[in-house]
């Protein structure tokens, strides 16, 4: 008898799962998405980082350097220019992550002074910077070694030529002395002094050449936003992610939860429209999330000594816009959810992948190309980009207007779908 009751309870739960199709679909899709994201996204290496190159000289060494950079999987060369300021501007406006500036004396092997290659770097992307700097240093150390070997070979040929000239001069001097019948002691003394002077000049020249071999190429790294720690890179995105999770989970309790308990049905028994109910819930949730966002921001500054390089007011406004976007997303999903559990199962396949493909923990460049494409249809990607722009780069509204426009566009679409699909009788 007990076994029969146990079996019916087991059957009841399975039938309940079968009747709630969104929950059933999520049960299978969500684990597949998560293992794919962890396996491909979190375990990937940074590749195809967009960079630019400034070449101020032309020749074999420059051509070999360009070829070596292009052959590296880390770099994706977007632009090659001869204008230093244009190369820097590409980094400043976010078109590339770094610009490698080759000096004007890069082709001059005979120059004894070191050649200074400048890496003009967008240091706001701390993860990418950690990879770009040592890789670039290693590349130019290798190139410097090859140039040094070429210099050494040149010195060797020069030394051999000088030795042959010296041998020829000595033989000629011996022949002349043997045929001479008059010896001048003062003349001999001057000849010895001349030989000593030549030897000293040769030694000094050789020393300078050897010194130039060891000082072939120096790499100067210009971090345009200073030295940024991982916590500085992480906090803006954590703020955005926290707002996203709070808004979306809160809307599940606010609408789907009230629908499940019957509160929403009783509310609609009064002369109240859908827009009034939805509008009131948006306003209340937005106020709550704005206060929460400000607490998060102040806590990050106090506990982690985070510096906001941009405007505090713009940072708060950006968080309000982000909260509005994800409140709209929550309304869209909860519009037809009959229970809070259904809502949770429907929203998780969206929220969890967004955490990984939107560049919260690692830059988008670490993802396989398919995940990089997915990232640009996720609202959290633009929210993260705007928050990092304000907090790390000191960006103004003119610098992040694209992110703002995209988020507002998502907001309009989410609210429109939520109101149209809203089921007051579910």
ABEGO torsion letter per residue (X at the ends): XAAAAAAAAAAAAAAAAAABAAAAAAAAAAAAAAAAAAAAAAABBBBGBBBBBBBABBEAAAAAAAAAAAABAABBBABBBABAAAAAAAAAAGABABBBBBBAAAABAABABBBBBBBBBBAABAAAAAAAAAAAAAAAAAAAAAAAAAAAAAAAAAAAAAAAAAAAAAAAAAAAAAABABBBAAAAAAAAAAAAAAAAAAAAAAAAAAAAAABABBBBBBBAAEBBBAAAAAAAAAAAAAAAAAAAAAAAAAAAAAAAAGAAAAAAABBBBAAAAAAAAAAAAAAAAAAAAAAAAAAAAAAAGBBBABBAAAAAAAAAAAAAAAAAAAAAAAAABABAAAAAAAAAAAAAAAAAAAGAABBAAABBAAAAAAAAABAAAAAAAAAAAAAAAGBBAAAAAAAAAAAAAAAAAAAAAAAAABBAAX
